[in-house]
Amino acid sequence: MVMMPDCLLTDDCARQELVKWQADRDTWAETLPVMSFFSQFLMLSPITDQYFGSASTDGKFLYFCPRYSATLTEESRLYLQAHLIWHCVAGHLTAPLVASRHRWHLACDHEVNTLLLALGVALPVDAPLFPVCVGRNAMEVYRWLEGHPDTSLEVTADTHPAELWWHLPNAQPDVRVAMLWRHRAHLITKATHELPERVAKFCEVR
């Protein structure tokens, strides 16, 4: 039996998972054009660093841990990529100074997930979503969550973009990139009339 070095096994896993993430984008080209449009602006980047074990984005790259990716179902992976793309569209690449970073992450996740639902993207059963807050922006949801009995029970599938620098020091928040995504959000509303009304209005006021 030939034993492969750990580095080669890791590289092989990264290649296999990268193919899956790209295939998801190929599917969107036929089924969800808005996702195909936005996804082209994020370069897929597997990260094998032992200190990074989830997925995130800085608005230029979509980073994912191959080991973590391998544990995801196809539906969960599709959701996660869509979720990260809409963090960019929603302006979550930077964050205000808040008392609870976890509560802010939950509020941003809720805002994104309501948009994904409107687009017909299936959400995992544990995806943060607070029905009473549908239609509220992230800051309003953040304030509402102050009354949550225990926000630690709510889980997030990704690393918030504004906290990515903690795991990947070179991925610093860039206000110029955030503004570019705002421009893209405005552009998509002019380029198509097929967006659900809620999503179109959200993009218009970004």
C-alpha positions as CSV (number, residue, x, y, z in Angstrom):
1,M,0.0,0.0,0.0
2,V,1.4,3.4,-1.0
3,M,0.9,6.2,1.5
4,M,0.5,9.6,0.1
5,P,2.0,12.7,1.9
6,D,-0.6,14.7,3.8
7,C,0.1,17.7,1.5
8,L,-0.8,15.8,-1.6
9,L,-4.0,14.4,0.0
10,T,-4.9,18.0,1.0
11,D,-4.2,19.3,-2.5
12,D,-6.3,16.5,-4.0
13,C,-9.2,17.3,-1.7
14,A,-8.9,21.0,-2.6
15,R,-9.1,20.2,-6.3
16,Q,-12.1,17.9,-5.9
17,E,-14.0,20.5,-3.8
18,L,-13.1,23.3,-6.2
19,V,-14.7,21.4,-9.1
20,K,-17.9,21.1,-7.0
21,W,-18.1,24.9,-6.3
22,Q,-17.5,25.7,-10.0
23,A,-20.1,23.1,-11.1
24,D,-22.6,25.0,-8.8
25,R,-21.9,28.1,-10.8
26,D,-22.4,26.3,-14.1
27,T,-25.8,25.2,-12.8
28,W,-26.8,28.8,-12.0
29,A,-25.9,29.9,-15.6
30,E,-29.0,27.8,-16.6
31,T,-31.2,28.1,-13.6
32,L,-30.6,31.4,-11.8
33,P,-28.9,34.0,-14.0
34,V,-28.6,36.6,-11.2
35,M,-26.5,34.2,-9.2
36,S,-24.4,33.5,-12.3
37,F,-23.9,37.3,-12.8
38,F,-22.7,38.0,-9.3
39,S,-20.6,34.8,-8.9
40,Q,-18.3,35.8,-11.7
41,F,-16.8,38.6,-9.5
42,L,-15.6,36.2,-6.8
43,M,-12.6,34.0,-7.6
44,L,-12.9,30.6,-5.9
45,S,-10.0,30.0,-3.5
46,P,-9.5,26.8,-1.5
47,I,-7.7,27.5,1.8
48,T,-5.8,24.7,3.4
49,D,-4.5,26.7,6.4
50,Q,-5.2,24.7,9.6
51,Y,-6.5,27.9,11.2
52,F,-9.3,28.4,8.7
53,G,-12.1,25.9,8.8
54,S,-15.2,27.4,7.2
55,A,-15.9,29.7,4.2
56,S,-16.0,33.4,3.7
57,T,-15.3,36.2,1.3
58,D,-13.5,39.6,1.1
59,G,-15.5,40.7,-2.0
60,K,-12.8,39.6,-4.4
61,F,-12.2,36.0,-3.4
62,L,-14.6,33.3,-2.1
63,Y,-12.5,31.3,0.4
64,F,-13.5,27.8,1.6
65,C,-11.8,25.1,3.6
66,P,-11.8,21.9,1.5
67,R,-12.2,19.7,4.6
68,Y,-15.2,21.7,5.6
69,S,-16.6,21.7,2.1
70,A,-16.3,17.9,1.9
71,T,-18.8,17.6,4.8
72,L,-21.5,19.6,3.0
73,T,-24.3,18.2,1.0
74,E,-24.9,19.6,-2.5
75,E,-27.8,21.7,-1.2
76,S,-25.8,23.1,1.7
77,R,-22.9,24.0,-0.6
78,L,-25.1,25.7,-3.1
79,Y,-26.7,27.7,-0.2
80,L,-23.4,28.6,1.3
81,Q,-22.0,30.0,-2.0
82,A,-25.1,31.9,-2.6
83,H,-25.1,33.2,1.0
84,L,-21.6,34.5,0.7
85,I,-22.3,36.2,-2.6
86,W,-25.2,38.0,-1.1
87,H,-23.2,39.1,1.9
88,C,-21.2,41.1,-0.8
89,V,-24.3,42.4,-2.5
90,A,-25.9,43.4,0.9
91,G,-22.8,45.4,1.9
92,H,-21.6,43.1,4.7
93,L,-18.0,43.3,3.8
94,T,-17.5,45.9,6.5
95,A,-19.3,46.1,9.9
96,P,-20.3,48.9,12.3
97,L,-19.0,48.9,15.8
98,V,-21.4,46.7,17.7
99,A,-21.4,45.2,21.2
100,S,-22.0,41.6,19.9
101,R,-20.2,40.4,16.8
102,H,-22.2,37.2,16.9
103,R,-25.5,39.0,17.1
104,W,-24.4,41.2,14.1
105,H,-23.5,38.1,12.1
106,L,-26.9,36.6,12.8
107,A,-28.6,39.8,11.8
108,C,-26.6,39.9,8.5
109,D,-27.3,36.2,7.9
110,H,-31.1,36.8,8.4
111,E,-31.0,39.7,5.9
112,V,-29.3,37.6,3.3
113,N,-31.4,34.5,3.9
114,T,-34.6,36.4,3.3
115,L,-33.3,37.5,-0.1
116,L,-32.2,33.9,-0.9
117,L,-35.7,32.6,-0.1
118,A,-37.2,35.2,-2.5
119,L,-34.8,34.0,-5.2
120,G,-35.9,30.4,-4.6
121,V,-32.7,29.2,-3.0
122,A,-33.3,26.4,-0.5
123,L,-32.1,27.1,3.0
124,P,-30.7,24.5,5.5
125,V,-33.0,23.9,8.4
126,D,-30.6,25.6,10.8
127,A,-30.0,28.7,8.7
128,P,-30.6,31.9,10.7
129,L,-34.0,33.2,9.8
130,F,-36.4,35.1,12.1
131,P,-39.9,35.2,10.6
132,V,-41.1,38.1,12.6
133,C,-38.2,40.2,11.2
134,V,-38.7,39.6,7.5
135,G,-38.5,42.9,5.8
136,R,-36.2,44.5,8.5
137,N,-32.7,45.5,7.7
138,A,-29.7,44.1,9.5
139,M,-29.4,46.8,12.1
140,E,-33.1,46.5,13.0
141,V,-32.7,42.7,13.3
142,Y,-29.6,43.2,15.4
143,R,-31.5,45.3,17.9
144,W,-34.4,42.9,17.9
145,L,-32.0,40.0,18.7
146,E,-31.1,41.8,21.9
147,G,-34.2,40.2,23.4
148,H,-33.3,36.8,22.1
149,P,-33.1,34.4,25.1
150,D,-29.8,32.8,24.0
151,T,-28.2,33.8,20.6
152,S,-25.5,31.2,21.2
153,L,-28.0,28.6,20.2
154,E,-28.1,30.1,16.7
155,V,-25.4,28.8,14.4
156,T,-23.7,30.4,11.3
157,A,-22.3,28.4,8.4
158,D,-19.6,30.9,7.5
159,T,-17.1,33.4,8.8
160,H,-18.5,36.9,8.6
161,P,-16.7,38.9,5.9
162,A,-15.8,41.7,8.3
163,E,-14.1,39.2,10.6
164,L,-12.1,37.3,7.9
165,W,-9.0,39.3,8.6
166,W,-8.7,37.5,11.9
167,H,-8.3,34.2,10.1
168,L,-6.6,35.4,6.9
169,P,-4.6,38.6,7.8
170,N,-4.1,39.5,4.1
171,A,-7.9,39.7,3.6
172,Q,-8.5,43.2,4.9
173,P,-11.8,44.9,4.5
174,D,-11.7,47.3,1.5
175,V,-14.3,50.1,1.3
176,R,-13.6,50.4,-2.4
177,V,-14.6,46.8,-3.0
178,A,-17.8,47.3,-0.9
179,M,-18.7,50.3,-3.1
180,L,-18.1,48.2,-6.3
181,W,-20.6,45.7,-5.1
182,R,-23.1,48.4,-4.4
183,H,-22.7,49.5,-8.0
184,R,-23.2,45.9,-9.2
185,A,-26.4,45.7,-7.1
186,H,-27.7,48.8,-8.8
187,L,-26.6,47.5,-12.2
188,I,-28.5,44.2,-12.0
189,T,-31.8,46.0,-11.4
190,K,-31.3,47.9,-14.7
191,A,-30.1,44.9,-16.6
192,T,-33.0,42.5,-15.8
193,H,-36.7,42.7,-14.9
194,E,-36.8,39.1,-13.7
195,L,-35.8,39.8,-10.1
196,P,-38.5,39.2,-7.4
197,E,-39.9,42.5,-6.2
198,R,-38.3,42.3,-2.7
199,V,-34.9,41.6,-4.2
200,A,-35.1,44.3,-6.8
201,K,-36.1,46.9,-4.2
202,F,-33.2,45.8,-2.0
203,C,-30.7,46.1,-4.8
204,E,-32.1,49.5,-5.8
205,V,-31.5,51.1,-2.4
206,R,-28.1,49.5,-1.7
